[in-house]
Structures are given as C-alpha cells and as structure tokens.
Amino acid sequence: MSCFINPSQPAKAETYIVGLQNFDYYPHYNFTSDQDRGFIWAVLELYATESGHTFIYQTMPVPRLQIELAKGTVDLIYPDNPIFHPGITESTEKHYSVDVVKTLSGAIIKRTNVNMEINEVSKVSLPFGFTPLDWKGKEKNGDIDFVETEDSLSALQLVEQGKTDVAEVDYFVTSYLSEANPTIGEFTLSPVLPHNIVGFKLASIKQHGLIKQINDFLTGNESRIDELKLKYGIHDPENLIKDIQSTYVRSE
C-alpha cells in the first residue's frame, strides 16, 4: 500500500512565536481583538491549518520588534521590510518572506485640503516607531515637525483638529478608521504629497526553513490569499493611486 506525501508538508509540527505591533492596524492586523485579528492573522491561521504548525502571537511596541527578534525571544516579526529601521539588524542576518501583501502608505489629508502642496506642510503626525516617508529633504532641514502618536486613529485626529497638516497612515487603515469613526471626518491620500507602495513581509533571523515553507505556501496559494485580501478590503495599490490621481485632476 502506498500513500501520497505532500512535499511542502513539514516533517514535524512546531510552535512559533510571532512578534507584532501592539495596536489596531486593521484591516492588516489588530491583535488587541479577541475575534477577527485581521489579514495577517487569517493568512497565518490558514497556513497553520495546512502545515500543522501553531503560532503564538505576542504584541509589543514597534521599536521592540527588531530588538526581540535579534534577542531570539520571537521567531518571526510582522510587518517588516528591508527599508524599515535600517541598521538595527543587518540584512544579511535576516531572511524575509515574499510580500504577504502590498499596501499604500502616504500623506493622508482632509478632503477639503486636496490641493495642499508640499511647501504648505510643516507638521506631520504618525504612529510611534514608524519610519517617516521621504519629504524631499524638508525633514533633514528641520522644516517638518514629526508628531508621534500612540496609534493611527490619534494621528488622524490631530489632522482633523488642525494640530498637524497631514498624517502618515496606511490608506486601507485610514479607510477602515474613517468608516468606524465617522466623527473624525473624511480623509484621502494626496497623490502629490509623498506616498509609497510597500510590501509587508514576515522576517526571521533563525527560522530560515520556516520562511521558505511560508514562501512556498504563499506562492502556491495566490488565489486563496487574494480571496482574503478581498474579504479585508485590501486592493491593488497601483490601481488605487491611478484612481486617486484621476479624481485629483478632476477636482482641480
């Protein structure tokens, strides 16, 4: 009698600790929730079902993620990318997954300020520990004051209150927060102020084999991952920018 063995199936089920940011960044993640914890949770739990592995999720402040990964107290961290926090852990030490998702981050403004230009920006709010965007040298000259907040909602609230000009917040997070908190007003991403398409990756220093297994799972299950993106309202960021730019042109 013979049996089929899935070559992608790990020989032994293991338990891994995943380090994540300790605030609401839904739809990407919200591990303060006891129920739906967002897109990356759904992806990892789907992989856990397929692989037999178990993931324990440990939240912490953003700056501690790299530190705890280097210390070996967590096996994986998310989200990560080589452009985040350069120098904290050398890129040669870390192994990254393929992009779990591509997202759109940028200058979020009130819809009434859609024509704001970069020379009008002097204060930018962003969540604590986040790496600021490239503001064309204005940040190096001290022309921009970065105001760190405890979370994305607080960053948006400062814009609504007129205490900062823009917020650096993920587009999809902004859409979710605006819908969940209608009193904070209406926001949009500015197509003429700094913005960036960035890939959210898993990263590990010690678990190189696990990263390879996850990569195989992600690339072999693209349609299932796309279904999860649709469920969580995460769309193609390149098409989104085109749509926003066309709206901006019509509003001028």
N, C-alpha and C positions, 0 to 999 in steps of 0.2 A: 504494500500500500504506500502511496506517495502523497505528499501534501505540498501545497504552494506556499512558499515563504516570501513575503514582501521584502525586497532588499532594502527598502527605506525604513523598515521597522527596526528600532533599536533592539540590540540583543538583551538589554536589561532596562526595565523601567526605573527611572531615578526621580528624586525630588530636587527641585532647583528653586533658589530664591531670586526673585526679580525685584530690583530696586526701581521705584517710580516716584514721580513728583507728588507731593502731599497736598495737592489742591485740585479743585474742579477744573478740568480742561476738556470737558465734554464738547463734542462727541468723540474726541480722541481717547480720553480716559477720565475717570472720576472714581478713584479708589477710596473716597470718603463715603461712597454709596454702598449700601448693603445689598443692592439689587443689580441693576444693569450698570456695569462699570465702564462701558464704552467700547470703542472699536478694538483697541489692542487687547483688551480682556477677552473679547469674543474670538479674536484670532488665536490667541494662546490657548484658550479653552478648547477650541476646535482642534488645534494641534495636539493638545493633551489627550483628547479622546482618541485620536488616530494613533498616537505614539505610546500611550500608557504612562507617560511622564506626569508628574504632579508639579504644579507651580504654586509657590507661596509668595504672595505679593506684600512687599514691605515698602511703605511710603516714607519719604524724608524730604527735607528742604533741597532745592535744586543744587546748590553748591556741594552738598554731601554725596550726591550720586557718584561723582567721579572719585571722590575720596574713598568711599566704601568699596567701590569696585577695585581700586588699587590695593586696598587692605585685604580683599578677598572675603569680605563678610557677605557680599551678594555675588551671585553667579552671572547675572545679566542686569543691564540697565536699559531703560527706555524712557523717552526717546533720546537717541544720540546720533551724532553725525560728526565726521572729521572737522567740520567748520565750527563746531561748538567747543568752547572753552579750550582752545589750543594750548598745549604746554602742560596741562595738568597730568595727563597720562600720554606718553609718547605713542604716536600712531602705530609704530612697529610692535608695540606690546598688545594692542587691542585688535580684535577681529570684529568686523561689522557684518551684520546681515545685509542682504539686499534691502532696498527700500520696502518697508512694510506698507507705507503709504506716502504719497507726495502731497504736501499741503502748501497753502498760500499764506504767507505772513507779510505784514506790511503796515503802513501808516493808516490807521483807522481814524476817520474824521466824521463829524456830524454832517448829515446830508445837506444841511444848509450852508456848509463851508466847502462844497465840492470844488470850488475854484481856487482853493488855498495853494499858494506856491511855497517852495522850499525856503525862500528868504523870509517868509512870514512865520516860520516855525521856530520857537525858542524854548518850549518846554514839551517834553515827551514822557508820557507815563508808560511803564511796562512792568510786568511781574518780576519780583525779586529773583535775581540769579540768572535772568535771561540775557543772552548776548545781543546788544543793540545792532540794528541794521547799519549799513554804511550811509552816512548822511553827507556824502560828498566833501568830507573834510571839516564840516562845520563842528562836529563833535570834538575833533582834535584841537580846534581853535578856541574851544570853550564857548562857542556860540549857541550851543544847545545844552540845556539842563535836563538830565535824565532823572525822573522821579520814580523810584521803585515802590511797588505796591505789593500787598500780600497775595493778590490774585488778579485774574483778568477782569473780573467784574469791577473791582476797585479802580483799575486803570481806566476803564471806560467811564466810570462815574466821575473821575476827575475831568475828563473831556467834557462831559455833559454839564458839569458845574463851572466850566470855564477856567479851571485851575491849571490845565495843560492844554496844548493846542491839538495834539494827536496822541493816540495810544498805539503802541506796538503790540498787536494782538493777532492771533491766528484768525483768518477770515471765517472759518467754519465755527470756531468758538464764539466769535462775535455774533454770528447769525443765531446760534443757539441761545446765547445770553440775552440778546435783544428780544427774542420771542418769549423767553421765560420771564423776563423782567421788563415789561413794556414801559415802565415809568422812567427808564434810563434814556429813552429817546431812540431815534433812528440813526444808524451809522452805516457807513460804506467804506470800502477800501479806496484810497486815492490812487488812480493809475499814473499820476505824475509825481507823486512823492515816493520815497524808497519802498520797494516791496521785493519779495524774494520767494521763489518756489524752492522748497527744501524737502528732502527726503527724511522721514523718521525711520531710524534703524534701531535694531537691537544691537547691543555691544557686549563683549565679554573679553576678559584677559585670559582666563584659564580654560573656559569651556569651548575650545575651538571646534570640537566634534559636534557639540550641540548647535553651534551656529551653522555648521554645514547641514545638519539634519533639518533645521528650520528653513534654511535657504531652499533645500530640496522640496520641502513641503510647500513653501510659498510659490515657487516657480511651477510646481506640478499641480497647483490648485488655484490657478488665477481666476477661474470663473466663480469659484466659491468665495474667494476674497472680494471679488467685485460685487457679489451679492451683499456681502457685509458692508462694503462702502456705501452701497445704495441704501441699505437699511439705516445707516447712521448719517445719511445726508452729506457724504463726502464725495465731491465731484472732481472732475479733471481740472486742475488749477490753471492750465494753459488756456483752456476754453473759457474759464471764468474771467481771466484777465481780458481776453478779447471782448467778452460781453460787457464788462465794466468800462473798457475803453470806448466802445461804441456808444454806450449810454452817456459817458462823459462828453464826447464830441457833440452829441445831440443837445446836451444841456448848455453848451457854451453860447 
